[in-house]
Amino acid sequence: MLKKIAITTILASTVLWAESGVGININEQDLEVEGILDSRNLKSLQTSSTIYQADFTFLNDNEHAQLYGAGIGATNKVAGVDGLELTLGAKFIGAEVGAENFTALPLSIKARYQLPPLMYNVPPVAIEGKILYAPKALSFGDSEKYTEYRLSVDIEVIENVRIYAGYRNIKTGYKNFGNNYLFNNSFYGGLKFSY
């Protein structure tokens, strides 16, 4: 039931803001659905060059583990480096591993570098890295800490449609279950639509 609500919310909410998108990535074991709401074309929120984003994720691991998250962030271009955007924010994370529940509020940093136009009409290519970290002070209940890092590369094959491949490593720390439980460590491929 929670999975249906999360997926429906992600898909429905991406229609609200311009430059928003929805993506799905898979591998042999996992399914992840993600949505991004972006303020780029909302004049009421664009009083400066900073772009505000909300993102939602749902990761279903084949080993009866689920992770869901909702976060906010502020994005801006890095002065002096063409094509580089930096996002700083926070994200509420909830996870279920068997009967164990996990909640944390990690701080996040994301860097996205759009490569300069390539020769011979090669579609736009970008590299993205993301780190999330919550120490014990930002972990609640039976949670001890949370760490996540991702690295991905995408290419825009059709306007507003990107295919991508990446790697993720997610560790959740539980008081009774282990301080460094490896929630997910995998390569994945996917498709993103933006509008």
N, C-alpha and C positions, 0 to 999 in steps of 0.2 A: 504494500500500500504506500509506504513512504517513498519507494522508488518511483511509482507512478506520479505521485504529487510533485516530487522534485523535478522529474523530467518535464511534466506539463508546465510547471512554473517557469523553468528555464526557457522552454520554447516559446511560451506566451509572452514573457517579459521582454524578450529581445526585440519585439516589434516597437516598443515604446520610444527608444532613443535612436538617433541617427548614428551612423558609423558603428553600430552594434553588430553582434554576430553570435552564431551558435556553431559549435564544433562537436565532433564525435571522434574518438580515437579508440583503437582496439589492438589487442594482440591475442595470442592463443588463450590466455587466462582471464583477461580483464576487459571491461567496457567502461569508458569514461565519457560523460556528456558535460559540456561546458558552455556557458553563456556569458557574454560581456555586454554591458550597457555602457554606452560612451556618450559624453555630453558635447561632443565636437560641434554639432550643428544646432544646439539649443541656445538661442541667444540669451535667455534669462540666466543661464549658468556660465556663459562665456564672457566674464568681465575682465579676464586676463588671458595670458597665453597658456595657463594651466588647464589641463583637460581632466575632468573627474570621471572615474570609472567605477562601476560596480560589477563584480564578477561572481558567478555561481558555478559550483562544480558538484558532480556526483560520480564517484568511482565505485564500481562493483567488482570486487576481487572474487575470483572463482572459488576461493577457499572460505566462503561464507563470511567475508568481511566487507563492510561498506564504509565509505568515507564521503561526507558531504560538507560543503563549505560555502560561505557567503562573505564577500569582502568588499572593501572600498579602497580607492587609491587615487592619488594625484599624479598626473603624468605631464612631463614637459620635455622639450628638446634640450640636449646638453649643448651649452654654448661652445663653439669652436670645433665641434665634431659633427659634420654633416651626416644626417641619417640616423643619429643615435638618440633614442628616447629613454628616459629613466622614469620608473614608477615607484613611488613609496606608498605604503599603506598597511592595512591590518586585515585579517581574515578570521572569522569564526569558523572553527573546525570541529566537527563531530564525527566520531568513528565508532563502529561496532565490530568487535571481533569476538565471535561466539556470544557469550553472555556478558562480556566486558564492554563498558561504555567509556568513551573518551571525549573530553571537551577541552579546547584550548583556544587562545586568541593570539596567534603568532603575528609578529611584525613581518612585513615582506618588502623585498626590493626586486624589481624586474628591470632588465636592460634589453632593449630591442634595437638591433642595428640593421637598417635597410641598406643593402649593398648598393654602390653606385650602379647606374645603368650599364649593363653588359653589352658587348658587341653582338652583332648578328641577330638582333631582336629577341634575345633570350628574355623570358618573363622575369619580373621582379623577384629577387631572392632576399630573404631576411633570416637573421640568426637571433634567437631569443634565449635568455637565461633568467632563471627565477630562483630566489632563495627565500624560505619562510622559516622563522625560528621563534619558539616560545619556551622560555625557561620555566622553572617551577612557579614563579610569580604570576605567569600568564596561563597556567594550566590549572584546571578546576577539578574538584571531586577526587577521583582515584588517579588522575592524570599527573604525570611527573614532568614531561617535556615533549616537545614536538619539533622535528626538523624535516624539511623537505627541500630538495633541490631538483631542478629540471633544466634540460638543455634541448632545444629543438631548432630545426631548420625548416623553413617553408618556402614554397614557390607558388606564385599566383598564375595558375595555368589558364584560367578564364577570369574575366573581370569580376572581382568580388568573390572569387572561389579559390581557396588555397588548399594544396595538399601539403602535408607535413610529416616529418618523422622526428622522434625524440627519445629521450631517456629520462626516467624519473626515479628518485630514491626517496622514500617516505618512511620515517621512523617515528613511532609513537611510544612514549614511555609511561608505563603503568606502575603504581606502587606495589601491586600484588602480582603482576604479570611479567615484570621485567622492565628495566629502565631503557633498554634499547631494542624494543620489539620492531623487527623489520616488517612494516606493513606492506610495502610494495617496492620492488626493485626490478624495473623492466624497461625494455625498449617498446615503442609503440608507433603506430602510423595512423593518420587520420585525415579528416576533411573538415575545413572551416568555411562557412558562408558568412559574408558580412553584408550589411545593408545600411 
